[in-house]
Amino acid sequence: MQVKKVLRQISPQRISDLEQRVADLEEDLAAARRHNMRLAELVDVVQELLIPLASRDEEAAAEAIERFRKSL
């Protein structure tokens, strides 16, 4: 019951500000997740390229480059 009493004392403007802040943070979090996913994809591509190149497998390297180009 104490929580309800405290909530009633918070101004509507403050609640609105907090709701907007939460919405902004959720949007930023979604953007960070998208960036992290893209970074993980790029790391995978780099690994796909480095292994064939290190073993001098030109065909596998060319295929990895083509897959990367198609993903863009």
TORFILO-123574 format. One record per residue: residue number from 0; residue in one letter; x, y, z of N, C-alpha, C, O in turn. Coordinates in steps of 0.02 Angstrom, whole numbers, plus 50000, padded with zeros to 5 digits. Atoms other than C-alpha are relative to their C-alpha. Layout:
n->NUM	res->A	nx->X	ny->Y	nz->Z	cax->X	cay->Y	caz->Z	cx->X	cy->Y	cz->Z	ox->X	oy->Y	oz->Z
...
***
This chain:
n->0	res->M	nx->50041	ny->49940	nz->50000	cax->50000	cay->50000	caz->50000	cx->50043	cy->50063	cz->50000	ox->50021	oy->50115	oz->49976
n->1	res->Q	nx->49955	ny->49942	nz->49999	cax->50147	cay->50117	caz->50027	cx->50018	cy->50023	cz->49929	ox->50025	oy->50082	oz->49916
n->2	res->V	nx->49981	ny->49984	nz->50069	cax->50191	cay->50108	caz->49842	cx->49945	cy->50043	cz->49968	ox->49960	oy->50092	oz->49934
n->3	res->K	nx->50055	ny->49961	nz->50029	cax->50020	cay->50171	caz->49790	cx->49999	cy->50071	cz->50026	ox->49986	oy->50118	oz->49989
n->4	res->K	nx->49999	ny->49934	nz->49970	cax->50034	cay->50316	caz->49910	cx->50056	cy->50042	cz->49969	ox->50045	oy->50101	oz->49954
n->5	res->V	nx->49943	ny->49964	nz->50029	cax->50204	cay->50365	caz->49841	cx->49984	cy->50018	cz->49927	ox->49998	oy->50073	oz->49905
n->6	res->L	nx->50016	ny->49987	nz->50070	cax->50143	cay->50348	caz->49661	cx->49951	cy->50058	cz->49992	ox->49955	oy->50096	oz->49944
n->7	res->R	nx->50049	ny->49945	nz->50004	cax->49998	cay->50466	caz->49694	cx->50033	cy->50068	cz->50011	ox->50006	oy->50118	oz->49988
n->8	res->Q	nx->49966	ny->49937	nz->49985	cax->50122	cay->50598	caz->49753	cx->50045	cy->50024	cz->49941	ox->50068	oy->50080	oz->49941
n->9	res->I	nx->49958	ny->49981	nz->50057	cax->50219	cay->50597	caz->49588	cx->49957	cy->50039	cz->49951	ox->49901	oy->50020	oz->49935
n->10	res->S	nx->50038	ny->49957	nz->50045	cax->50166	cay->50734	caz->49470	cx->49989	cy->49966	cz->49932	ox->50031	oy->49925	oz->49912
n->11	res->P	nx->50012	ny->50029	nz->50067	cax->50088	cay->50686	caz->49302	cx->50056	cy->50017	cz->49951	ox->50073	oy->49976	oz->49908
n->12	res->Q	nx->49945	ny->49981	nz->50045	cax->50228	cay->50782	caz->49214	cx->50060	cy->49955	cz->50012	ox->50093	oy->49934	oz->49964
n->13	res->R	nx->49943	ny->50044	nz->49984	cax->50360	cay->50680	caz->49305	cx->49988	cy->49930	cz->49972	ox->50034	oy->49899	oz->49946
n->14	res->I	nx->50017	ny->50066	nz->50026	cax->50271	cay->50519	caz->49257	cx->50008	cy->50000	cz->49924	ox->50036	oy->49953	oz->49895
n->15	res->S	nx->49993	ny->49994	nz->50072	cax->50262	cay->50578	caz->49077	cx->50074	cy->50002	cz->49980	ox->50094	oy->49970	oz->49931
n->16	res->D	nx->49928	ny->49997	nz->50014	cax->50448	cay->50621	caz->49080	cx->50033	cy->49932	cz->50007	ox->50074	oy->49912	oz->49966
n->17	res->L	nx->49971	ny->50066	nz->49989	cax->50491	cay->50451	caz->49150	cx->49978	cy->49950	cz->49945	ox->50018	oy->49909	oz->49923
n->18	res->E	nx->50023	ny->50043	nz->50054	cax->50383	cay->50363	caz->49020	cx->50038	cy->50013	cz->49936	ox->50055	oy->49967	oz->49899
n->19	res->Q	nx->49962	ny->49982	nz->50059	cax->50471	cay->50458	caz->48882	cx->50072	cy->49976	cz->50005	ox->50101	oy->49952	oz->49956
n->20	res->R	nx->49931	ny->50023	nz->49990	cax->50640	cay->50416	caz->48956	cx->50005	cy->49924	cz->49989	ox->50053	oy->49900	oz->49958
n->21	res->V	nx->50001	ny->50073	nz->50010	cax->50595	cay->50231	caz->48961	cx->49994	cy->49984	cz->49925	ox->50028	oy->49940	oz->49900
n->22	res->A	nx->50009	ny->50011	nz->50072	cax->50536	cay->50239	caz->48780	cx->50065	cy->50014	cz->49962	ox->50084	oy->49976	oz->49917
n->23	res->D	nx->49936	ny->49983	nz->50031	cax->50699	cay->50324	caz->48729	cx->50053	cy->49946	cz->50013	ox->50090	oy->49926	oz->49968
n->24	res->L	nx->49952	ny->50053	nz->49982	cax->50802	cay->50194	caz->48822	cx->49985	cy->49935	cz->49963	ox->50031	oy->49900	oz->49941
n->25	res->E	nx->50019	ny->50060	nz->50037	cax->50705	cay->50052	caz->48740	cx->50021	cy->50006	cz->49927	ox->50044	oy->49958	oz->49897
n->26	res->E	nx->49980	ny->49988	nz->50070	cax->50738	cay->50129	caz->48569	cx->50076	cy->49994	cz->49993	ox->50101	oy->49963	oz->49946
n->27	res->D	nx->49926	ny->50004	nz->50001	cax->50924	cay->50148	caz->48608	cx->50023	cy->49927	cz->50008	ox->50070	oy->49906	oz->49975
n->28	res->L	nx->49983	ny->50070	nz->49990	cax->50930	cay->49968	caz->48669	cx->49989	cy->49960	cz->49936	ox->50030	oy->49917	oz->49919
n->29	res->A	nx->50014	ny->50035	nz->50062	cax->50850	cay->49905	caz->48509	cx->50053	cy->50016	cz->49948	ox->50075	oy->49972	oz->49910
n->30	res->A	nx->49947	ny->49980	nz->50048	cax->50977	cay->50004	caz->48406	cx->50066	cy->49965	cz->50018	ox->50101	oy->49942	oz->49974
n->31	res->A	nx->49938	ny->50033	nz->49979	cax->51121	cay->49933	caz->48509	cx->49998	cy->49926	cz->49983	ox->50048	oy->49898	oz->49962
n->32	res->R	nx->50007	ny->50071	nz->50018	cax->51054	cay->49757	caz->48482	cx->50011	cy->49990	cz->49924	ox->50043	oy->49942	oz->49903
n->33	res->R	nx->49990	ny->50004	nz->50073	cax->51047	cay->49788	caz->48293	cx->50073	cy->50007	cz->49982	ox->50099	oy->49970	oz->49941
n->34	res->H	nx->49929	ny->49990	nz->50014	cax->51224	cay->49853	caz->48293	cx->50042	cy->49940	cz->50022	ox->50089	oy->49920	oz->49987
n->35	res->N	nx->49964	ny->50059	nz->49976	cax->51286	cay->49707	caz->48396	cx->49990	cy->49940	cz->49954	ox->50037	oy->49902	oz->49941
n->36	res->M	nx->50014	ny->50055	nz->50046	cax->51202	cay->49585	caz->48277	cx->50041	cy->50009	cz->49936	ox->50070	oy->49962	oz->49911
n->37	res->R	nx->49961	ny->49987	nz->50061	cax->51283	cay->49669	caz->48127	cx->50075	cy->49989	cz->50012	ox->50109	oy->49962	oz->49969
n->38	res->L	nx->49930	ny->50012	nz->49983	cax->51452	cay->49666	caz->48214	cx->50015	cy->49926	cz->50003	ox->50067	oy->49904	oz->49978
n->39	res->A	nx->49991	ny->50073	nz->49998	cax->51432	cay->49480	caz->48248	cx->50002	cy->49971	cz->49930	ox->50041	oy->49926	oz->49916
n->40	res->E	nx->50001	ny->50023	nz->50069	cax->51390	cay->49453	caz->48065	cx->50066	cy->50016	cz->49965	ox->50093	oy->49975	oz->49928
n->41	res->L	nx->49936	ny->49981	nz->50031	cax->51546	cay->49548	caz->48012	cx->50058	cy->49958	cz->50027	ox->50103	oy->49940	oz->49990
n->42	res->V	nx->49948	ny->50044	nz->49971	cax->51654	cay->49447	caz->48132	cx->49997	cy->49931	cz->49967	ox->50049	oy->49902	oz->49951
n->43	res->D	nx->50007	ny->50064	nz->50034	cax->51584	cay->49289	caz->48054	cx->50029	cy->50003	cz->49929	ox->50063	oy->49956	oz->49908
n->44	res->V	nx->49974	ny->49992	nz->50068	cax->51626	cay->49354	caz->47880	cx->50076	cy->50002	cz->50002	ox->50109	oy->49970	oz->49961
n->45	res->V	nx->49927	ny->49996	nz->49995	cax->51803	cay->49398	caz->47933	cx->50029	cy->49931	cz->50013	ox->50080	oy->49912	oz->49984
n->46	res->Q	nx->49975	ny->50068	nz->49987	cax->51826	cay->49224	caz->48004	cx->49994	cy->49956	cz->49938	ox->50040	oy->49917	oz->49924
n->47	res->E	nx->50008	ny->50039	nz->50061	cax->51757	cay->49147	caz->47846	cx->50053	cy->50017	cz->49948	ox->50073	oy->49974	oz->49909
n->48	res->L	nx->49948	ny->49978	nz->50048	cax->51884	cay->49248	caz->47746	cx->50070	cy->49980	cz->50024	ox->50111	oy->49958	oz->49983
n->49	res->L	nx->49932	ny->50012	nz->49975	cax->52035	cay->49225	caz->47858	cx->50021	cy->49927	cz->49997	ox->50078	oy->49911	oz->49980
n->50	res->I	nx->49982	ny->50071	nz->50001	cax->52028	cay->49037	caz->47870	cx->50017	cy->49975	cz->49930	ox->50069	oy->49944	oz->49921
n->51	res->P	nx->49981	ny->50021	nz->50068	cax->52022	cay->49005	caz->47682	cx->50063	cy->50035	cz->49975	ox->50104	oy->50004	oz->49941
n->52	res->L	nx->49940	ny->49964	nz->50023	cax->52153	cay->49140	caz->47650	cx->50063	cy->49972	cz->50033	ox->50115	oy->49967	oz->50002
n->53	res->A	nx->49942	ny->50027	nz->49965	cax->52268	cay->49068	caz->47782	cx->50020	cy->49933	cz->49972	ox->50079	oy->49915	oz->49970
n->54	res->S	nx->49985	ny->50065	nz->50029	cax->52254	cay->48897	caz->47702	cx->50008	cy->50003	cz->49924	ox->50015	oy->49952	oz->49891
n->55	res->R	nx->49990	ny->49988	nz->50072	cax->52272	cay->48974	caz->47528	cx->49943	cy->49970	cz->49958	ox->49954	oy->49949	oz->49900
n->56	res->D	nx->50058	ny->50027	nz->50036	cax->52098	cay->48914	caz->47478	cx->49964	cy->50059	cz->49966	ox->49917	oy->50087	oz->49994
n->57	res->E	nx->50027	ny->49943	nz->50037	cax->52057	cay->49047	caz->47348	cx->49926	cy->49992	cz->49984	ox->49889	oy->50041	oz->49985
n->58	res->E	nx->50070	ny->50012	nz->50018	cax->51892	cay->48967	caz->47298	cx->49955	cy->50013	cz->50059	ox->49903	oy->50046	oz->50052
n->59	res->A	nx->50041	ny->49989	nz->49940	cax->51824	cay->48965	caz->47476	cx->50000	cy->50074	cz->50018	ox->49948	oy->50100	oz->50041
n->60	res->A	nx->49997	ny->49928	nz->49985	cax->51883	cay->49146	caz->47500	cx->49954	cy->50038	cz->49953	ox->49918	oy->50083	oz->49974
n->61	res->A	nx->50043	ny->49966	nz->50049	cax->51794	cay->49201	caz->47340	cx->49927	cy->49988	cz->50017	ox->49886	oy->50033	oz->50010
n->62	res->E	nx->50070	ny->50014	nz->49981	cax->51634	cay->49114	caz->47397	cx->49980	cy->50040	cz->50061	ox->49924	oy->50065	oz->50064
n->63	res->A	nx->50016	ny->49961	nz->49940	cax->51643	cay->49199	caz->47566	cx->49990	cy->50074	cz->49983	ox->49945	oy->50106	oz->50010
n->64	res->I	nx->50007	ny->49930	nz->50022	cax->51667	cay->49369	caz->47483	cx->49933	cy->50009	cz->49965	ox->49899	oy->50059	oz->49976
n->65	res->E	nx->50063	ny->49994	nz->50036	cax->51518	cay->49337	caz->47370	cx->49941	cy->49997	cz->50048	ox->49893	oy->50034	oz->50040
n->66	res->R	nx->50054	ny->50003	nz->49950	cax->51407	cay->49286	caz->47517	cx->49994	cy->50066	cz->50038	ox->49939	oy->50089	oz->50052
n->67	res->F	nx->50000	ny->49935	nz->49964	cax->51458	cay->49446	caz->47606	cx->49968	cy->50054	cz->49956	ox->49926	oy->50092	oz->49979
n->68	res->R	nx->50029	ny->49949	nz->50046	cax->51416	cay->49553	caz->47453	cx->49925	cy->49992	cz->49994	ox->49888	oy->50041	oz->49992
n->69	res->K	nx->50073	ny->50012	nz->50005	cax->51245	cay->49471	caz->47439	cx->49963	cy->50020	cz->50063	ox->49904	oy->50036	oz->50061
n->70	res->S	nx->50033	ny->49984	nz->49936	cax->51210	cay->49505	caz->47623	cx->49991	cy->50074	cz->50010	ox->49953	oy->50096	oz->50053
n->71	res->L	nx->50005	ny->49927	nz->49992	cax->51231	cay->49693	caz->47601	cx->49936	cy->50028	cz->49973	ox->49925	oy->50088	oz->49976
***
